[in-house]
Amino acid sequence: MFHALADANRRLMLDRLAGGPASVSELAKPLSISLPAVVQHLRVLEGSGLVRSRKTGRVRTCQIEPQALGTAERWISERRTAWEQRLDRLGEFLAELREQSKNRRPR
Amino acid sequence: MFHALADANRRLMLDRLAGGPASVSELAKPLSISLPAVVQHLRVLEGSGLVRSRKTGRVRTCQIEPQALGTAERWISERRTAWEQRLDRLGEFLAELREQSKNRRPR
């Protein structure tokens, strides 16, 4: 999933899809790469589960899979939160130490 | 940043660092790769801004940069939210259509 997100063109395709479903040629329009390259990127996005596509007649319509985005988001968020909670605990511990040393000081 | 996250060993290193700072050899311990490979991965993580390290004497201590994780998280979250809001609006529109057709129906 992160590999799929690691390419600027694929991120632009996701940007477009966040606004609603699009055909492959609509996805290709703002990009300065060939249509086969877009299809290749689409394959990576579908392989990662971030995008789903369906062919109706000759048009392939693509859409975002919000659950997959949610999974990637959660992975990052859990690490960030663990680190921040650790900093909070460290802060509380330092405040406690400061309090103790204040109480020990002769008045 | 997503390229840095796209490797399983680098994600394991971030897992470890989410629990607190660690030396390079501490990071290497649970991984089945060589120390130079770990250093290489660390370079990618530092290049992406996700990790910061500092050398004191002969020990290099690494720590997470929560702001960079927050940036990656926000990028994903914005796309997911845009898509979900779109679905919500679509749902409201459909409900409205249903209401209108109900009102038009002869009683």
Backbone of each chain as ProteinMPNN parsed JSONL, in Angstrom:
{"seq_chain_A": "MFHALADANRRLMLDRLAGGPASVSELAKPLSISLPAVVQHLRVLEGSGLVRSRKTGRVRTCQIEPQALGTAERWISERRTAWEQRLDRLGEFLAELREQSKNRRPR", "coords_chain_A": {"N_chain_A": [[0.828, -1.188, 0.0], [1.901, 1.265, 0.877], [3.928, 1.358, -0.957], [2.441, 1.734, -3.277], [1.54, 4.298, -2.78], [3.841, 5.677, -3.013], [4.48, 6.985, -5.352], [4.434, 9.83, -7.412], [2.686, 10.251, -9.618], [0.758, 8.283, -9.168], [-0.259, 9.222, -6.771], [-1.424, 11.579, -7.679], [-3.444, 10.471, -9.226], [-4.997, 9.317, -7.23], [-5.726, 11.658, -5.912], [-7.44, 12.782, -7.831], [-9.414, 10.769, -7.852], [-10.411, 10.956, -5.286], [-12.273, 12.903, -5.488], [-14.346, 11.681, -6.745], [-15.607, 8.908, -8.819], [-13.788, 7.944, -11.821], [-12.987, 7.626, -15.319], [-10.404, 5.731, -17.048], [-9.236, 7.333, -19.015], [-9.964, 9.863, -18.165], [-8.492, 9.946, -15.821], [-5.984, 9.981, -16.924], [-5.791, 12.409, -18.244], [-4.832, 14.896, -16.789], [-2.216, 14.13, -16.397], [1.204, 13.882, -17.443], [1.953, 11.555, -18.8], [2.003, 8.473, -20.731], [-0.97, 6.699, -21.895], [-0.782, 3.823, -21.596], [1.073, 3.803, -19.485], [-0.421, 4.966, -17.47], [-2.374, 2.98, -17.161], [-0.722, 0.986, -16.172], [0.041, 2.121, -13.707], [-2.463, 2.185, -12.55], [-2.902, -0.519, -12.235], [-1.085, -1.1, -10.191], [-2.204, 0.438, -8.135], [-4.66, -0.864, -7.869], [-3.767, -3.401, -7.164], [-2.788, -2.88, -4.636], [-5.054, -2.501, -3.279], [-6.086, 0.007, -2.922], [-7.607, 1.177, -4.86], [-10.454, 0.458, -6.893], [-11.681, -0.977, -9.894], [-14.027, -1.099, -12.643], [-15.202, -2.56, -15.591], [-17.359, -1.325, -18.005], [-18.867, -1.973, -20.902], [-16.815, -0.351, -23.124], [-15.552, 1.239, -21.386], [-13.524, 1.735, -18.575], [-14.2, 2.216, -15.274], [-12.978, 3.839, -12.42], [-12.63, 3.747, -8.867], [-12.106, 4.981, -5.511], [-11.025, 3.009, -2.697], [-12.075, 3.397, 0.331], [-11.636, 2.01, 2.727], [-9.112, 0.739, 2.517], [-7.438, 2.972, 2.407], [-7.979, 3.848, 4.969], [-6.755, 1.834, 6.475], [-3.998, 2.213, 5.952], [-3.74, 4.762, 7.004], [-4.334, 4.292, 9.699], [-2.202, 2.672, 10.452], [-0.028, 4.452, 10.421], [-0.94, 6.377, 12.231], [-1.137, 4.969, 14.657], [1.571, 4.523, 15.326], [2.469, 7.153, 15.557], [0.899, 8.067, 17.662], [1.672, 6.349, 19.764], [4.279, 7.216, 20.149], [3.835, 9.882, 20.907], [2.353, 9.558, 23.254], [4.313, 8.419, 24.798], [6.053, 10.592, 25.052], [4.386, 12.266, 26.542], [4.134, 10.811, 28.942], [6.787, 10.915, 29.745], [7.021, 13.643, 30.175], [5.25, 13.969, 32.337], [6.598, 12.479, 34.262], [8.947, 13.975, 34.537], [7.865, 16.322, 35.58], [6.959, 15.392, 38.005], [9.383, 14.682, 39.236], [10.47, 17.232, 39.477], [8.679, 18.388, 41.231], [9.113, 16.795, 43.502], [11.788, 17.473, 44.08], [11.451, 20.1, 44.729], [9.949, 19.956, 47.05], [11.766, 18.815, 48.736], [13.618, 20.721, 49.094], [15.051, 22.968, 51.5], [13.037, 25.334, 53.314]], "CA_chain_A": [[0.0, 0.0, 0.0], [2.793, 2.433, 0.914], [4.621, 1.371, -2.257], [1.51, 2.343, -4.231], [1.455, 5.734, -2.464], [5.178, 6.275, -3.113], [4.718, 7.525, -6.689], [3.714, 11.105, -7.539], [1.562, 10.104, -10.548], [-0.308, 7.505, -8.506], [-0.907, 10.101, -5.786], [-2.302, 12.481, -8.444], [-4.625, 9.693, -9.615], [-5.827, 9.219, -6.014], [-6.287, 13.001, -5.723], [-8.585, 12.89, -8.739], [-10.461, 9.819, -7.456], [-11.011, 11.39, -4.021], [-13.401, 13.748, -5.861], [-15.4, 10.873, -7.369], [-15.142, 7.922, -9.789], [-13.294, 8.489, -13.083], [-12.53, 6.642, -16.3], [-8.947, 5.723, -17.189], [-8.775, 8.492, -19.804], [-10.09, 11.048, -17.29], [-7.339, 9.907, -14.914], [-4.761, 10.254, -17.689], [-5.808, 13.764, -18.795], [-3.919, 15.884, -16.199], [-0.865, 13.587, -16.227], [2.019, 13.978, -18.662], [2.484, 10.228, -19.115], [1.196, 7.777, -21.747], [-2.113, 5.935, -21.397], [-0.332, 2.535, -21.036], [1.711, 4.039, -18.189], [-1.524, 5.178, -16.52], [-2.954, 1.655, -16.905], [0.251, 0.299, -15.312], [-0.106, 2.701, -12.356], [-3.771, 1.753, -12.051], [-2.732, -1.897, -11.793], [-0.416, -1.051, -8.872], [-3.188, 0.947, -7.172], [-5.642, -1.923, -7.623], [-3.06, -4.478, -6.449], [-2.622, -2.481, -3.238], [-6.379, -2.416, -2.666], [-6.489, 1.401, -2.716], [-8.542, 1.563, -5.927], [-11.18, -0.629, -7.515], [-12.189, -0.529, -11.193], [-15.001, -1.988, -13.254], [-15.341, -2.252, -17.008], [-18.711, -1.39, -18.545], [-18.662, -1.739, -22.332], [-15.409, -0.107, -23.389], [-15.039, 2.215, -20.415], [-13.185, 1.23, -17.246], [-14.41, 3.267, -14.276], [-12.173, 3.57, -11.215], [-13.028, 4.47, -7.661], [-11.282, 4.797, -4.312], [-11.468, 2.087, -1.65], [-11.739, 4.154, 1.547], [-11.157, 1.126, 3.803], [-7.669, 0.538, 2.375], [-6.826, 4.223, 2.854], [-8.115, 3.858, 6.427], [-5.749, 0.925, 7.038], [-2.693, 2.889, 5.887], [-3.821, 5.892, 7.928], [-4.28, 3.765, 11.058], [-0.844, 2.187, 10.716], [0.801, 5.611, 10.757], [-1.491, 7.041, 13.409], [-0.793, 4.192, 15.86], [2.984, 4.79, 15.671], [2.61, 8.54, 15.995], [0.261, 8.181, 18.972], [2.524, 5.67, 20.746], [5.412, 8.105, 20.415], [3.382, 11.073, 21.613], [2.006, 9.144, 24.625], [5.578, 8.24, 25.478], [6.53, 11.936, 25.4], [3.519, 12.758, 27.616], [4.53, 10.129, 30.18], [8.092, 11.457, 30.096], [6.754, 14.974, 30.703], [4.669, 13.811, 33.679], [7.662, 11.985, 35.12], [9.839, 15.11, 34.813], [7.123, 17.247, 36.443], [6.972, 14.744, 39.319], [10.749, 14.845, 39.775], [10.635, 18.646, 39.808], [7.859, 18.568, 42.429], [9.822, 16.133, 44.612], [13.002, 18.205, 44.444], [10.987, 21.345, 45.336], [9.517, 19.622, 48.411], [12.935, 18.445, 49.54], [14.436, 21.92, 49.321], [14.712, 23.613, 52.78], [12.32, 26.607, 53.107]], "C_chain_A": [[0.883, 1.266, 0.0], [3.607, 2.527, -0.379], [3.732, 2.057, -3.302], [1.439, 3.858, -4.029], [2.768, 6.462, -2.759], [5.473, 6.864, -4.485], [3.825, 8.752, -6.917], [2.52, 10.98, -8.496], [0.417, 9.323, -9.92], [-1.009, 8.348, -7.452], [-1.841, 11.089, -6.488], [-3.578, 11.751, -8.865], [-5.565, 9.545, -8.409], [-6.487, 10.562, -5.699], [-7.559, 13.147, -6.548], [-9.736, 12.013, -8.251], [-11.113, 10.196, -6.127], [-12.229, 12.266, -4.3], [-14.537, 12.979, -6.508], [-14.826, 9.922, -8.408], [-14.683, 8.585, -11.096], [-12.912, 7.355, -14.013], [-11.006, 6.739, -16.407], [-8.489, 6.951, -17.974], [-8.947, 9.793, -19.024], [-8.914, 11.12, -16.315], [-6.075, 10.348, -15.641], [-4.638, 11.73, -18.056], [-4.802, 14.72, -18.121], [-2.47, 15.4, -16.097], [-0.085, 13.665, -17.54], [2.709, 12.639, -18.943], [1.516, 9.537, -20.084], [0.042, 7.01, -21.109], [-1.672, 4.563, -20.87], [0.345, 2.692, -19.67], [0.647, 4.253, -17.107], [-2.153, 3.832, -16.145], [-2.038, 0.862, -15.959], [0.131, 0.796, -13.858], [-1.429, 2.247, -11.728], [-3.678, 0.325, -11.511], [-2.087, -1.949, -10.4], [-1.418, -0.598, -7.803], [-4.23, -0.12, -6.849], [-5.016, -3.064, -6.828], [-2.926, -4.167, -4.967], [-3.961, -2.412, -2.522], [-6.881, -0.997, -2.494], [-7.554, 1.852, -3.719], [-9.211, 0.301, -6.463], [-11.652, -0.124, -8.882], [-13.138, -1.572, -11.759], [-15.175, -1.576, -14.708], [-16.803, -2.39, -17.414], [-18.586, -1.032, -20.016], [-17.176, -1.53, -22.569], [-14.776, 0.844, -22.377], [-14.749, 1.539, -19.078], [-13.307, 2.376, -16.254], [-13.706, 2.88, -12.978], [-12.753, 4.332, -10.035], [-12.133, 4.099, -6.479], [-11.887, 3.732, -3.399], [-11.127, 2.719, -0.297], [-11.203, 3.263, 2.669], [-9.65, 0.923, 3.739], [-6.92, 1.795, 2.809], [-6.854, 4.286, 4.374], [-7.06, 2.978, 7.097], [-4.373, 1.589, 7.071], [-2.631, 4.025, 6.914], [-3.639, 5.409, 9.378], [-2.869, 3.311, 11.409], [0.029, 3.355, 11.177], [0.358, 6.202, 12.089], [-1.111, 6.319, 14.701], [0.646, 4.468, 16.301], [3.16, 6.197, 16.214], [2.056, 8.688, 17.417], [1.116, 7.538, 20.05], [3.674, 6.587, 21.151], [4.968, 9.305, 21.239], [2.984, 10.741, 23.058], [3.275, 8.964, 25.447], [6.129, 9.595, 25.935], [5.715, 12.498, 26.556], [3.939, 12.146, 28.949], [5.856, 10.676, 30.684], [7.92, 12.832, 30.736], [6.203, 14.908, 32.121], [5.735, 13.398, 34.68], [8.602, 13.126, 35.512], [9.167, 16.088, 35.765], [7.121, 16.712, 37.874], [8.334, 14.929, 40.005], [10.948, 16.268, 40.271], [9.911, 18.944, 41.125], [8.591, 18.008, 43.643], [11.017, 16.957, 45.051], [12.633, 19.526, 45.111], [10.625, 21.088, 46.807], [10.694, 19.327, 49.33], [13.764, 19.663, 49.927], [14.055, 22.554, 50.663], [14.064, 24.976, 52.524], [12.976, 27.729, 53.899]], "O_chain_A": [[0.649, 2.203, -0.763], [3.936, 3.619, -0.84], [4.209, 2.858, -4.106], [1.296, 4.61, -4.993], [2.819, 7.692, -2.76], [6.621, 7.214, -4.759], [2.623, 8.717, -6.653], [1.456, 11.537, -8.226], [-0.753, 9.656, -10.113], [-2.217, 8.214, -7.254], [-2.914, 11.407, -5.974], [-4.662, 12.334, -8.864], [-6.784, 9.638, -8.554], [-7.642, 10.615, -5.277], [-8.603, 13.569, -6.051], [-10.889, 12.444, -8.233], [-12.249, 9.799, -5.866], [-13.122, 12.371, -3.459], [-15.586, 13.555, -6.795], [-13.687, 10.096, -8.842], [-15.147, 9.674, -11.432], [-12.557, 6.264, -13.568], [-10.396, 7.694, -15.926], [-7.466, 7.55, -17.641], [-8.164, 10.726, -19.199], [-8.404, 12.2, -16.017], [-5.207, 11.001, -15.063], [-3.53, 12.254, -18.169], [-3.981, 15.308, -18.825], [-1.587, 16.182, -15.745], [-0.66, 13.527, -18.62], [3.893, 12.596, -19.278], [0.369, 9.956, -20.24], [0.077, 6.708, -19.916], [-2.129, 4.156, -19.802], [0.212, 1.828, -18.804], [0.792, 3.784, -15.978], [-2.431, 3.569, -14.975], [-2.512, 0.159, -15.066], [0.122, 0.005, -12.916], [-1.499, 1.965, -10.531], [-4.276, -0.011, -10.489], [-2.491, -2.738, -9.546], [-1.478, -1.167, -6.713], [-4.638, -0.266, -5.696], [-5.646, -3.626, -5.932], [-2.946, -5.073, -4.133], [-4.006, -2.279, -1.299], [-7.98, -0.792, -1.98], [-8.306, 2.792, -3.458], [-8.615, -0.776, -6.484], [-11.99, 1.053, -9.01], [-13.076, -2.753, -11.416], [-15.282, -0.39, -15.019], [-17.418, -3.434, -17.199], [-18.234, 0.101, -20.346], [-16.364, -2.402, -22.263], [-13.607, 1.208, -22.501], [-15.607, 0.859, -18.516], [-12.609, 3.383, -16.369], [-13.82, 1.75, -12.502], [-13.297, 5.425, -10.191], [-11.496, 3.046, -6.461], [-13.106, 3.574, -3.335], [-9.996, 2.585, 0.172], [-10.396, 3.717, 3.48], [-8.975, 0.931, 4.769], [-5.897, 1.712, 3.489], [-5.888, 4.719, 5.002], [-6.533, 3.327, 8.153], [-3.671, 1.537, 8.081], [-1.622, 4.223, 7.591], [-2.911, 6.01, 10.168], [-2.394, 3.535, 12.522], [0.73, 3.263, 12.184], [1.18, 6.49, 12.96], [-0.803, 6.953, 15.71], [0.918, 4.626, 17.491], [3.884, 6.424, 17.183], [2.661, 9.344, 18.264], [1.277, 8.103, 21.132], [3.999, 6.719, 22.331], [5.661, 9.701, 22.175], [3.237, 11.524, 23.973], [3.319, 9.306, 26.628], [6.61, 9.731, 27.06], [6.268, 13.134, 27.454], [4.083, 12.846, 29.952], [6.041, 10.879, 31.883], [8.59, 13.153, 31.718], [6.613, 15.67, 32.997], [5.775, 13.898, 35.804], [9.006, 13.235, 36.67], [9.817, 16.629, 36.659], [7.263, 17.472, 38.832], [8.417, 15.28, 41.182], [11.517, 16.493, 41.34], [10.427, 19.636, 42.002], [8.679, 18.662, 44.682], [11.247, 17.131, 46.248], [13.38, 20.032, 45.949], [10.947, 21.886, 47.687], [10.631, 19.556, 50.537], [14.497, 19.661, 50.916], [12.866, 22.676, 50.958], [14.486, 25.698, 51.621], [12.515, 28.87, 53.851]]}, "seq_chain_B": "MFHALADANRRLMLDRLAGGPASVSELAKPLSISLPAVVQHLRVLEGSGLVRSRKTGRVRTCQIEPQALGTAERWISERRTAWEQRLDRLGEFLAELREQSKNRRPR", "coords_chain_B": {"N_chain_B": [[8.39, 10.033, 1.569], [6.334, 8.084, 1.66], [7.65, 6.196, 0.174], [9.678, 5.539, 1.949], [8.151, 4.275, 3.873], [7.423, 2.049, 2.539], [8.785, -0.327, 2.89], [9.242, -3.407, 4.55], [11.191, -3.916, 6.562], [11.951, -1.328, 7.251], [9.536, -0.43, 8.263], [9.372, -2.066, 10.514], [11.496, -1.011, 11.96], [10.475, 1.527, 12.525], [8.308, 0.736, 14.09], [9.668, -0.178, 16.365], [10.866, 2.229, 17.143], [8.672, 3.763, 17.775], [8.143, 3.087, 20.337], [10.089, 4.379, 21.756], [13.347, 6.073, 21.822], [16.201, 4.538, 20.16], [19.306, 2.769, 19.762], [21.385, 2.164, 16.847], [22.221, -0.515, 16.834], [20.378, -1.661, 18.541], [18.11, -1.312, 17.002], [18.756, -3.04, 14.958], [18.776, -5.554, 16.11], [16.203, -7.195, 16.238], [15.906, -7.668, 13.55], [16.5, -9.578, 10.57], [18.689, -8.814, 9.017], [21.829, -7.449, 7.775], [24.043, -5.264, 9.69], [25.105, -3.075, 8.146], [23.046, -2.936, 6.237], [20.908, -2.16, 7.826], [21.807, 0.386, 8.546], [21.703, 1.572, 6.064], [18.907, 1.499, 5.586], [18.179, 3.175, 7.666], [19.221, 5.558, 6.736], [17.487, 6.083, 4.604], [15.096, 6.425, 6.029], [15.792, 8.685, 7.532], [16.24, 10.481, 5.479], [13.667, 10.819, 4.54], [12.585, 12.239, 6.523], [11.214, 11.021, 8.561], [12.56, 9.955, 10.677], [15.011, 10.876, 13.09], [18.47, 11.133, 13.875], [21.217, 11.03, 16.232], [24.634, 11.286, 16.969], [26.417, 10.26, 19.734], [29.432, 10.09, 21.139], [30.364, 6.887, 20.414], [27.941, 5.903, 19.831], [24.992, 5.898, 17.921], [21.965, 7.399, 18.291], [18.55, 6.945, 17.61], [15.447, 8.52, 16.789], [11.878, 8.912, 16.487], [10.216, 11.182, 14.242], [7.513, 12.791, 14.96], [6.019, 14.759, 13.599], [6.487, 14.413, 10.834], [5.325, 11.903, 10.414], [2.736, 12.68, 10.977], [2.223, 14.34, 8.775], [2.153, 12.507, 6.594], [0.016, 10.972, 7.429], [-2.048, 12.853, 7.379], [-2.204, 13.425, 4.656], [-3.281, 11.053, 3.582], [-5.66, 10.894, 5.071], [-7.074, 13.179, 4.248], [-7.773, 12.54, 1.602], [-9.339, 10.254, 1.997], [-11.419, 11.315, 3.533], [-12.523, 13.212, 1.774], [-13.598, 11.529, -0.148], [-15.454, 10.117, 1.402], [-17.174, 12.151, 2.23], [-18.211, 12.805, -0.202], [-19.676, 10.479, -0.764], [-21.56, 10.721, 1.283], [-22.953, 13.065, 0.485], [-23.999, 12.126, -1.892], [-25.702, 10.183, -0.889], [-27.537, 11.784, 0.508], [-28.649, 13.166, -1.643], [-29.867, 11.068, -3.043], [-31.761, 10.308, -1.144], [-33.336, 12.57, -1.14], [-34.347, 12.527, -3.778], [-35.874, 10.211, -3.572], [-37.76, 11.025, -1.718], [-39.03, 13.085, -3.168], [-40.147, 11.596, -5.283], [-41.915, 10.069, -3.872], [-43.717, 11.981, -2.959], [-44.803, 12.768, -5.323], [-46.24, 10.63, -6.15], [-49.532, 9.372, -6.725], [-52.016, 9.39, -4.16]], "CA_chain_B": [[7.928, 9.519, 2.859], [5.647, 6.802, 1.426], [8.693, 5.256, -0.254], [10.333, 5.077, 3.175], [7.21, 3.386, 4.573], [7.066, 0.918, 1.665], [9.673, -1.468, 3.115], [8.853, -4.076, 5.798], [12.21, -3.715, 7.597], [11.877, 0.06, 7.731], [8.344, -0.315, 9.116], [9.721, -2.678, 11.804], [12.332, -0.046, 12.686], [9.558, 2.558, 13.042], [7.584, 0.079, 15.186], [10.549, -0.155, 17.532], [11.103, 3.616, 17.56], [7.428, 4.306, 18.337], [8.214, 2.813, 21.777], [11.131, 5.187, 22.37], [14.595, 6.129, 21.068], [16.987, 3.31, 20.148], [20.569, 2.833, 19.033], [21.339, 1.418, 15.59], [22.319, -1.965, 17.074], [19.08, -2.069, 19.09], [17.197, -1.41, 15.854], [19.157, -4.181, 14.116], [18.615, -6.818, 16.826], [15.105, -8.085, 15.831], [15.844, -7.818, 12.09], [17.417, -10.598, 10.071], [19.532, -8.228, 7.966], [23.136, -7.021, 8.286], [24.101, -3.923, 10.266], [25.169, -2.061, 7.078], [21.719, -2.814, 5.617], [20.114, -1.358, 8.763], [22.286, 1.767, 8.403], [21.152, 2.019, 4.778], [17.481, 1.775, 5.81], [18.105, 4.348, 8.537], [19.469, 6.711, 5.876], [16.231, 6.352, 3.868], [14.131, 6.953, 7.01], [16.195, 10.051, 7.871], [16.035, 11.283, 4.266], [12.241, 11.095, 4.406], [12.173, 13.086, 7.643], [10.428, 10.257, 9.538], [13.417, 9.601, 11.809], [16.167, 11.743, 13.295], [19.454, 10.421, 14.705], [22.296, 11.869, 16.753], [25.739, 10.452, 17.414], [27.08, 10.688, 20.966], [30.542, 9.151, 21.238], [30.316, 5.91, 19.33], [26.577, 5.388, 19.7], [24.034, 6.74, 17.2], [20.621, 7.186, 18.834], [17.532, 7.329, 16.628], [14.105, 8.746, 17.326], [10.822, 9.215, 15.514], [9.782, 12.576, 14.063], [6.053, 12.636, 14.855], [5.433, 15.699, 12.63], [6.527, 13.816, 9.491], [4.268, 10.885, 10.41], [1.479, 13.428, 10.912], [2.042, 14.815, 7.396], [1.739, 11.359, 5.778], [-1.316, 10.601, 7.915], [-2.989, 13.87, 6.914], [-2.369, 13.273, 3.204], [-4.222, 9.949, 3.363], [-6.934, 11.211, 5.705], [-7.802, 14.164, 3.437], [-8.361, 11.846, 0.44], [-10.398, 9.372, 2.475], [-12.532, 12.15, 3.972], [-13.166, 13.791, 0.586], [-14.384, 10.458, -0.755], [-16.589, 9.778, 2.266], [-18.123, 13.265, 2.166], [-18.88, 12.665, -1.499], [-20.676, 9.42, -0.593], [-22.627, 11.272, 2.127], [-23.756, 13.975, -0.346], [-24.719, 11.272, -2.835], [-26.761, 9.562, -0.106], [-28.553, 12.81, 0.757], [-29.287, 13.431, -2.927], [-30.742, 9.931, -3.331], [-32.875, 10.374, -0.2], [-34.175, 13.662, -1.629], [-35.041, 12.011, -4.966], [-36.851, 9.24, -3.106], [-38.799, 11.838, -1.08], [-39.766, 13.761, -4.234], [-40.952, 10.64, -6.064], [-42.976, 9.636, -2.972], [-44.698, 13.051, -2.931], [-45.46, 12.862, -6.648], [-47.091, 9.433, -6.342], [-50.937, 9.617, -6.336], [-52.374, 8.674, -2.921]], "C_chain_B": [[7.232, 8.168, 2.665], [6.638, 5.756, 0.926], [9.395, 4.686, 0.975], [9.458, 4.066, 3.92], [6.959, 2.094, 3.804], [7.963, -0.298, 1.856], [9.399, -2.06, 4.5], [9.889, -3.868, 6.904], [12.17, -2.294, 8.147], [10.638, 0.256, 8.602], [8.611, -0.944, 10.493], [10.593, -1.724, 12.635], [11.459, 1.06, 13.285], [8.725, 2.019, 14.205], [8.393, 0.185, 16.466], [10.687, 1.273, 18.059], [9.845, 4.268, 18.133], [7.408, 4.101, 19.847], [9.287, 3.613, 22.49], [12.405, 5.145, 21.546], [15.371, 4.818, 21.158], [18.287, 3.547, 19.407], [20.429, 2.004, 17.756], [21.395, -0.086, 15.867], [21.044, -2.492, 17.741], [18.05, -2.234, 17.967], [17.473, -2.665, 15.045], [18.775, -5.511, 14.764], [17.456, -7.692, 16.317], [15.081, -8.37, 14.33], [16.858, -8.853, 11.624], [18.215, -10.053, 8.887], [20.818, -7.705, 8.602], [23.073, -5.608, 8.853], [24.231, -2.856, 9.166], [23.818, -1.863, 6.373], [20.807, -1.964, 6.502], [20.496, 0.122, 8.634], [21.723, 2.375, 7.116], [19.667, 2.386, 4.917], [17.301, 3.025, 6.664], [18.291, 5.62, 7.714], [18.2, 7.099, 5.106], [15.211, 6.993, 4.814], [14.482, 8.394, 7.373], [15.962, 10.979, 6.68], [14.576, 11.692, 4.097], [11.731, 12.007, 5.512], [11.412, 12.343, 8.728], [11.226, 9.952, 10.802], [14.568, 10.606, 11.87], [17.178, 10.95, 14.11], [20.565, 11.377, 15.118], [23.384, 10.962, 17.275], [26.332, 11.05, 18.686], [28.177, 9.662, 21.216], [30.469, 8.171, 20.087], [28.904, 5.371, 19.093], [25.688, 6.385, 18.953], [22.631, 6.404, 17.7], [19.584, 7.755, 17.861], [16.214, 7.597, 17.331], [13.148, 9.137, 16.208], [10.591, 10.71, 15.423], [8.264, 12.562, 13.891], [5.422, 13.569, 13.823], [5.405, 15.115, 11.23], [5.465, 12.725, 9.378], [2.911, 11.565, 10.268], [1.182, 13.912, 9.493], [1.535, 13.688, 6.501], [0.298, 10.969, 6.122], [-2.363, 11.558, 7.348], [-3.261, 13.717, 5.421], [-3.43, 12.202, 2.927], [-5.612, 10.334, 3.848], [-7.755, 12.181, 4.86], [-8.489, 13.498, 2.251], [-9.526, 10.975, 0.883], [-11.627, 10.194, 2.839], [-13.281, 12.743, 2.787], [-14.093, 12.759, -0.046], [-15.626, 10.166, 0.083], [-17.638, 10.891, 2.27], [-18.92, 13.202, 0.868], [-19.989, 11.621, -1.404], [-21.853, 9.924, 0.229], [-23.557, 12.16, 1.298], [-24.611, 13.177, -1.321], [-25.912, 10.629, -2.126], [-27.899, 10.528, 0.15], [-29.363, 13.087, -0.517], [-30.28, 12.318, -3.267], [-31.974, 9.962, -2.426], [-33.88, 11.438, -0.644], [-35.011, 13.205, -2.829], [-36.175, 11.084, -4.55], [-38.054, 9.977, -2.514], [-39.69, 12.491, -2.138], [-40.678, 12.789, -4.974], [-42.111, 10.128, -5.213], [-44.104, 10.678, -2.99], [-45.489, 13.153, -4.222], [-46.47, 11.725, -6.847], [-48.535, 9.749, -5.928], [-51.288, 8.789, -5.093], [-53.671, 7.894, -3.083]], "O_chain_B": [[7.497, 7.219, 3.403], [6.49, 4.569, 1.216], [9.675, 3.489, 1.035], [9.965, 3.119, 4.522], [6.362, 1.156, 4.332], [7.903, -1.224, 1.048], [9.33, -1.336, 5.494], [9.519, -3.664, 8.06], [12.332, -2.076, 9.347], [10.675, 1.017, 9.568], [8.145, -0.434, 11.512], [10.446, -1.64, 13.854], [11.68, 1.481, 14.421], [8.463, 2.729, 15.176], [7.881, 0.583, 17.512], [10.633, 1.504, 19.267], [9.944, 5.227, 18.899], [6.741, 4.845, 20.566], [9.392, 3.539, 23.714], [12.549, 4.292, 20.67], [15.217, 4.07, 22.124], [18.369, 4.411, 18.534], [19.477, 1.239, 17.603], [20.695, -0.857, 15.21], [20.67, -3.646, 17.529], [17.237, -3.157, 17.975], [16.554, -3.285, 14.51], [18.485, -6.483, 14.067], [17.7, -8.851, 15.984], [14.317, -9.224, 13.88], [17.935, -8.992, 12.205], [18.397, -10.74, 7.882], [20.891, -7.537, 9.819], [22.16, -4.846, 8.537], [23.547, -1.835, 9.23], [23.488, -0.751, 5.963], [20.029, -1.15, 6.003], [19.631, 0.997, 8.614], [21.32, 3.538, 7.087], [19.225, 3.431, 4.439], [16.399, 3.83, 6.429], [17.622, 6.628, 7.946], [17.879, 8.279, 4.971], [14.548, 7.968, 4.461], [13.593, 9.235, 7.51], [15.538, 12.122, 6.849], [14.279, 12.768, 3.579], [10.6, 12.491, 5.46], [11.001, 12.951, 9.716], [10.653, 9.72, 11.866], [15.032, 11.113, 10.848], [16.779, 10.16, 14.966], [20.823, 12.385, 14.461], [23.1, 9.974, 17.951], [26.706, 12.223, 18.705], [27.887, 8.494, 21.477], [30.506, 8.566, 18.921], [28.7, 4.491, 18.256], [25.635, 7.564, 19.302], [22.164, 5.275, 17.555], [19.716, 8.872, 17.362], [15.904, 6.976, 18.348], [13.548, 9.619, 15.149], [10.752, 11.429, 16.409], [7.778, 12.341, 12.783], [4.401, 13.224, 13.227], [4.425, 15.288, 10.505], [4.78, 12.632, 8.359], [2.043, 11.091, 9.535], [0.031, 13.898, 9.057], [0.593, 13.885, 5.732], [-0.517, 10.681, 5.246], [-3.427, 11.135, 6.896], [-4.398, 13.859, 4.971], [-4.353, 12.416, 2.141], [-6.608, 10.138, 3.151], [-8.973, 12.042, 4.756], [-9.628, 13.825, 1.919], [-10.573, 10.95, 0.236], [-12.749, 9.821, 2.497], [-14.511, 12.781, 2.776], [-15.221, 13.068, -0.429], [-16.718, 9.989, -0.456], [-18.838, 10.62, 2.308], [-20.115, 13.494, 0.829], [-21.099, 11.835, -1.892], [-23.005, 9.61, -0.071], [-24.78, 12.042, 1.38], [-25.779, 13.492, -1.553], [-27.001, 10.539, -2.693], [-29.071, 10.17, 0.033], [-30.585, 13.223, -0.477], [-31.392, 12.586, -3.721], [-33.087, 9.681, -2.87], [-35.092, 11.252, -0.545], [-36.215, 13.456, -2.895], [-37.281, 11.149, -5.086], [-39.205, 9.617, -2.762], [-40.917, 12.466, -2.042], [-41.833, 13.104, -5.26], [-43.168, 9.79, -5.745], [-45.284, 10.329, -3.032], [-46.652, 13.555, -4.241], [-47.425, 11.85, -7.614], [-48.742, 10.343, -4.87], [-50.901, 7.625, -4.99], [-54.119, 7.237, -2.144]]}, "name": "protein", "num_of_chains": 2, "seq": "MFHALADANRRLMLDRLAGGPASVSELAKPLSISLPAVVQHLRVLEGSGLVRSRKTGRVRTCQIEPQALGTAERWISERRTAWEQRLDRLGEFLAELREQSKNRRPRMFHALADANRRLMLDRLAGGPASVSELAKPLSISLPAVVQHLRVLEGSGLVRSRKTGRVRTCQIEPQALGTAERWISERRTAWEQRLDRLGEFLAELREQSKNRRPR"}
